[in-house]
Amino acid sequence: MSLADNKCVPCRGGVPPVEKARADELLKQLGRGWSLNQKGHLERLYTFKDFAQALAFVNKVGAVAEAEGHHPDLSLAWGKCGVEIWTHKINGLTESDFYLAAKADREFEAFRSAV
């Protein structure tokens, strides 16, 4: 089972973030392009041929996020969509953050196949 096949589990707070070794292990399971930024959040920039494609992708990831009850920060620019993911309640990473990242990658692959 891939990371994208897992359901995000809502965090109610009070749980510790995943340890650095576990985060590194999960990061290796994600598609290329994902990294941990200086804040310790997952981050990736997706590129597209124009604004309309980037916007369509933002909407697809937004729909997945809403269905999962786990909401990333999305940034939209001409031909680009930035995704930043972390669990706000604990200001750190949980396994669900990696699941959502993998789901975003799955949407990107489906999107690229359709265009």
Residue, then its C-alpha position, 0 to 999 in steps of 0.5 A: m500500500s502506498l502512502a496515498d492509499n492511507k486516510c488522513v487522521p484528524c489531529r486533536g492536538g496533544v500528540p508529538p510530531v513524528e521523530k526526525a528519523r521517521a520523517d526522513e523515512l516517509l520523505k523518501q517514500l514520496g515522489r521527487g520534489w518534496s523537501l522539509n523547509q526551515k520550519g520543518h514543514l513538507e513543501r513542493l512546487y509543481t509546475f504547469k504550462d499556464f495559469a489555467q492548469a495551475l488553477a485546475f490543480v489547486n482546485k483538485v488538491g483543494a477537493v482532496a484536502e477537504a475530503e480528507g479534513h486536512h488542509p495544506d497551504l496552497s500558493l498559486a502563480w502563473g504556471k506554479c502551485g506551491v504546497e506546504i503541509w504540516t499539522h497546525k494543531i501541533n505545529g509539526l508533522t504527523e504521518s497524515d501530512f505525508y499521506l496528503a503529500a502523496k495524494a497531491d502527487r497522485e493528483f498531479e500524475a493524474f492531471r499530467s496524464a489527462v492533459 
